[in-house]
């Protein structure tokens, strides 16, 4: 039986954050959101395949919780009616802490969602304002408590470091606040200021300052050390979990396996083709409801690119790349095909070989992008 994860994109946000370069929009009215749900269900039904087993579903955005619980449950029910979703499938949804009322989260839990990921970013209210987030630290704490009462035990929060004018002390306080919640999963990323965002323009004009590279590395190091001391396993460059709470959906990405992408701007990867849907919600809605082609871009990924991407993504996992699985998939051993790259980075102590894996060293984690890029054609 064919196996595939499912990603569902909800492109709505209450307010666009100044650093965001995701396919996310504010200001859409309820009527458009309702039509978006119709369009999304239509797209899912068009791909219906009861012979495809689905072990994980992830609703991301944007802010999925901009939709009502009944709308989200309807989308999930459409997926369940269209594919062979595992009984124990991991069904995640990203949520804004401010949307986490007991009634709302209880309805999502009853609808079948079993994993919540809150976009917290920091517990420092001054920094939250600076990065345009609309919740405060206390709302994030309350959201976690409410989620537990609603029946969610699999809870994750996203945190970000290298925020404007953030100090190491600020960051350590946020980490300690997160650990105090005793949740089973944390995703911890540095803020990347992408070209085209308001933050990029402000930085270029000297109106926004960010921690230096050295300070950023110290924050990353503090996250790793403190999370491990707090009982988390650092299982991926940016992710930390208590035993058995690793994100199953994201592991599909990191192993470069297949997944559907439904919704505006969603990316899917099937049969070696990476396809991106129409990004603009209104055009996506019109096209889906009129039975048109939703694919805006598609690319057949070459074998060399697939191997390179499998290594790049696999190196994100702290366990590294399973050498036998690589050989079984591509019919060539990674140690032979990439002998010179491996030798170079083992010599410089950024990569290490175990009996059956190749992985980043602790030092290599801090130069991960450089090492990963060396394996791309
Ligand atoms: S909440 Fe997330 S997706 Fe929405 S604008 Fe902010 S960063 Fe972007």
Boltz pocket constraint, residues with backbone or C-beta under 6 A from the ligand:
constraints:
  - pocket:
      binder: B
      contacts: [[A, 12], [A, 13], [A, 15], [A, 16], [A, 17], [A, 19], [A, 20], [A, 21], [A, 22], [A, 24], [A, 61], [A, 62], [A, 63], [A, 119]]
      max_distance: 6.0
